[in-house]
Amino acid sequence: MVHTVRKMRGNKGVYYLVDRKTGKSPSITLWASEQDLQATEQDANRVRAQSAQAGGRTIVSVERFEVAVAETDAS
C-alpha cells in the first residue's frame, strides 16, 4: 500500500499506525493540496480496499482533515 500511495500525484507522505493490542491500524496520508487529494480519490479507494482485504481487515471509516500545524524533528 505505502509504495502505491507514495507514487500518486501530490502525495507528501504516509503514516501506517498499528495498535498491536487491539489490532487497529489507522493510516494517514498527506497531500500537497486538496485538489491532489480529490484527483486521487478513486485510486485511493481501490488501494484502501485491496490493502484491507489482503490483511483480513475491515475499513471502519475514512475521514479527511486539513493540517493546521505541522512540526517535525529533523534529527
C-alpha positions in Angstrom: 0.0 0.0 0.0 2.6 2.5 1.0 4.6 2.3 -2.2 1.5 2.7 -4.3 0.2 5.7 -2.4 3.7 7.4 -2.5 3.6 7.2 -6.3 0.3 9.1 -6.5 0.3 12.7 -7.7 0.8 15.1 -4.9 1.4 12.6 -2.1 3.7 14.0 0.6 3.8 11.1 3.0 2.1 8.1 4.6 1.9 7.0 8.2 0.7 3.5 8.8 -0.1 3.1 12.5 -0.7 -0.1 14.5 -2.1 -0.8 17.9 -0.8 -4.4 18.4 -3.1 -4.9 21.4 -6.3 -4.1 19.7 -5.3 -4.8 16.1 -6.5 -1.4 14.9 -4.3 0.1 12.2 -5.2 3.5 11.0 -3.3 5.2 8.2 -2.7 8.8 7.5 -1.8 10.2 4.1 -0.6 13.7 3.4 -1.2 15.6 0.2 0.2 18.7 -1.4 -3.2 20.1 -2.0 -6.9 19.4 -1.7 -7.0 19.1 -5.5 -4.4 16.4 -5.4 -6.3 14.5 -2.8 -9.5 14.7 -4.8 -7.7 13.7 -8.0 -6.5 10.5 -6.5 -9.8 9.6 -4.7 -10.8 6.7 -6.9 -7.3 5.2 -6.8 -7.0 5.7 -3.1 -10.4 3.9 -2.6 -9.1 0.9 -4.6 -5.8 0.7 -2.8 -7.5 1.0 0.6 -9.9 -1.8 -0.2 -7.2 -4.1 -1.6 -5.0 -3.4 1.5 -7.8 -4.2 3.9 -8.8 -7.4 2.0 -5.2 -8.6 1.9 -4.8 -8.1 5.6 -8.1 -9.5 6.6 -9.2 -6.2 7.9 -12.3 -4.0 7.6 -12.4 -0.3 6.7 -14.4 1.3 9.5 -14.3 4.9 8.3 -12.5 7.4 6.0 -12.1 10.9 7.2 -10.4 14.0 5.8 -8.7 16.7 7.8 -6.7 19.8 7.0 -3.3 20.1 8.6 -3.4 23.2 10.7 0.1 23.0 12.2 3.0 20.7 11.4 6.2 20.3 13.2 8.8 17.5 13.0 12.1 16.8 14.5 14.6 16.6 11.6 17.2 14.7 13.6 
